[in-house]
Amino acid sequence: MRPRWFAYLPVAAVILVAAAENSPRGQELFEKRCAGCHSADRDLEGPHLRGVYGRRAGTAPRFPYSDSLRAATIQWDEQSLDRWLTDPEAFVPGNDMAFRVEKAEERAEIIRYLRHMSAEAK
């Protein structure tokens, strides 16, 4: 007889695959809203963002973060990225990012794209 949790494995696999899927809309929004200051792999005015999902805030090597962001103890995940993109100054006062993404559905797609890029980096 199989353990009960065994029945949930197919569901868990579907969830993991869906989470790792790319978001073409997210990529489009990233290029439209974020690429003026950020690149996937190069530091520009903002730090590179490939690998940001799951990374601690203010820790990309060689990027000159504000003191407040370096001191933050934030781990970038869906909730923290959503708060950040909603209002960076309210989330981490004294940081250097002034840009916001007003629409929740756009933030969700950008975050999904960032998560996908981060998964590719591993």
N, C-alpha and C positions, 0 to 999 in steps of 0.2 A: 504494500500500500504506500502510495506517495504522500509526502507531507503536504498539508493544505497550501502552503506558500508556493509550491511548485506550479499550481494552477495559474498563478499570477505572472509567471515568467513571460509569456507571450505579450501581455499588456505592457510590462516593463520594457520589453524590447522595442515595442512600437513607440513608446514615450521617448526612449533614448534616441531612436532614429529621428523622430520628429524634432527633438531638441537640437540635433546636430545638423539639420537641414539648413541650407542656405536660404536667405530671404532676398530674392531679387529686388523686391520693393525696398527692403532695408538697405541694400547696396546703393540703389538709386537715391534714397534719402540721405545716406551717408555722403555720397558724392555731392549732392546738392547743398546739404546743411553743414557738413562737418569738414569736407576736404579743403576748404579755404585755409584752415589752420592745422589740420591733422592729415596724416598719411597712415596707411597700414604699417609701413615698414621703416619710414624715416621720420625723425623729429623735425618738425617745422616750427611754427609759432607755438604749437601744442605738441605734446609727446606722441610718438607712434602708438597706434591703437591695436595692432595685432598682438594678441596675448593679454589684452587688458582685462577681459572677463576672467575673474578668479585671482587677479593680481591685487596686491595691496596698493592703495592710492599713494602716489608720490614716490614710486620706487622704480620707474623705468630708468635704466642706466643712462647716465650722461645728460639727462634732461634737467634744466635748472628750474625746479618747481618752486612755488611760493613756500615760505616757511609754514604757513597754515596747512597747506596740502601735504607737505612732508611730515608734519606732526600728526596728521589725521590717522586714525586707526581703522580706516574703512577698507573693507574687502569688496572689490567691485563684483557685484552680482546683479540680478534683475532689479531688486528693490533699491539698492544703493545707486545704480546707474539711472533708474527712473527718477529718484529724488534729485540727483545731480543735474540731469538734463532738464528737469522741471524748473529748478532755480538754484544754480551753483552757489550763489552768494549766501542764500539762506541755509544751504546744506553745509558749506564750509566757508564761513566768513573769512574774508581777507585773501581768497584765492584770486588767480589772475584771469579766470574765464568769465566773460560777461554774457555769453550766448545762451539762449534758452530754446527749447523745442516745446512749443505751446501745446500741440495736439498729442493726446495720450496715445492714439493709435500710431502716430509717427514715431514717438519715443519707443514704443514696443517693437516696431519693425527694425529700428536702428539697433536696439539692444539685441534682438535676435541675430542680426547680422554680426555684431561685435562678438557675440557668443560663438557663432559659426567660425569667424576668423580666428578666434582664440583656440578653438578645437583643432583647426588646421595647423596651428603653430606647434602643437604638441606631438 
